Amino acid sequence: MREIVIHSWDELQQAVFDDVWDEKVMRYRDNCIYRGAADQRWDLVPSLNRVCAHDLSLETHVFRQFRKYGYAELAQYSGFWSLLPVAQHHGLPTRLLDWTYSPMVAAHFVTEDTDYYDRDGVIWKLDLTKFREQLPDILRMKLRDSGSNIFTIGMLEKLIPDFEWMKTLSDEPYVIFFEPSSMIDRIVNQYALFSVVSDRSVLLSDLIQKRHIECSRIIIPKEVKLEIRDKLDYINISERMIYPGLDGVCRWITRRYAALGPQYNQKRD
C-alpha cells in the first residue's frame, strides 16, 4: 500500500496526474479509479457490512423488501444489475462500493462534510488492470475480448444473474467493477462506477492485502481540507453538480456561507 501525503492543492494535482501520460496514444490516460473518504481511518466497508454486520445473510431479505415495497417506482428498471445502483443511490444497504473515474470528484467527498474537518481524509486510487487477472476465467476472457477493464450492465446480466451465481464461479473471493447505465443524473455527474466482491463477508481492502495488489492512498491532512474544498468550488466540483436539484443547491449554499475560514484555514502571509 503506497501512501502519499499532500500539503496543498498543487501537490494534490501532482499526486493524481503524475504518471498518466500514455505514450501509445500520446494523450493523458490511465486505468485508475478513485474513492474519497472524509476520515483516512475508514476502510473499504460497504453499507451492508456496516448496517448488517451482525448477520450478513440479511442481504437477501433487504433486497427482497426493496423490490417488494418499491415496486411502483421500480417498474422501469429490469434486471438484477440495473436495480442495484438504484438501491445504492437511495440508501439501501448493499455490498456495492461507490467509485469515480474523477480524482476531483473523489476529493469532493473528502471535503464536503465540514463536521470531519478535524481529521485527515483520504483518496483511494486503484489501477483496474491489477484486478482483471484475479477474475475467474469466464469473466477475465469476457473483459479481454471486449478490450475493457470493467463490466457493463448488459455484460453482467448475461454472465451473472445474481450474487449467488457470482459466488459459484470461483472458490476464491474476487472483485468486479461495473459501470451503471446513465439512469440517474447523480450517477452521471459523479462519473460513477461500482465494485462488488463475490463474498459479502470479504472486504475489498482484505482482497487487496491478501493478493498483494498495488494501490495508493492519497492522504489529505485536515490543515489543507478547506483549501482543497474552496478550489474545487472554483472548478464546479460542488454539491450543485454532485447532487443535481434543490437539495444539492441548498447544501452548497449552506457550506459556502459558513464561517469556516478562521477556524480551519492556515494563516497566510
C-alpha positions, 0 to 999 in steps of 0.5 A: 500500500503506497501512501502519499501525503499532500500539503496543498492543492498543487501537490494534490494535482501532482499526486493524481496526474503524475504518471498518466501520460500514455505514450501509445496514444500520446494523450493523458490516460490511465486505468485508475479509479478513485474513492474519497473518504472524509476520515483516512481511518475508514476502510473499504466497508460497504453499507451492508457490512456496516448496517448488517454486520451482525448477520450478513445473510440479511442481504437477501431479505433487504433486497427482497423488501426493496423490490417488494415495497418499491415496486411502483417506482421500480417498474422501469428498471429490469434486471438484477444489475440495473436495480442495484445502483438504484438501491445504492443511490437511495440508501439501501444497504448493499455490498456495492462500493461507490467509485469515480473515474474523477480524482476531483470528484473523489476529493469532493467527498473528502471535503464536503462534510465540514463536521470531519474537518478535524481529521485527515481524509483520504483518496483511494486510487486503484489501477483496474488492470491489477484486478482483471487477472484475479477474475475467474476465467469466464469473466477475465476472457469476457473483459479481454475480448471486449478490450475493457477493464470493467463490466457493463450492465448488459455484460453482467446480466448475461454472465451473472444473474445474481450474487449467488451465481457470482459466488459459484464461479470461483472458490476464491473471493474476487472483485468486479467493477461495473459501470451503471447505465446513465439512469440517474443524473447523480450517477452521471455527474459523479462519473460513477462506477461500482465494485462488488466482491463475490463474498459479502463477508470479504472486504475489498481492502482484505482482497487487496492485502491478501493478493498483494495488489498495488494501490495508493492512498492519497492522504489529505491532512485536515490543515489543507481540507478547506483549501482543497474544498474552496478550489474545487468550488472554483472548478464546479466540483460542488454539491450543485453538480454532485447532487443535481436539484434543490437539495444539492443547491441548498447544501452548497449554499449552506457550506459556502456561507459558513464561517469556516475560514478562521477556524480551519484555514492556515494563516497566510502571509 
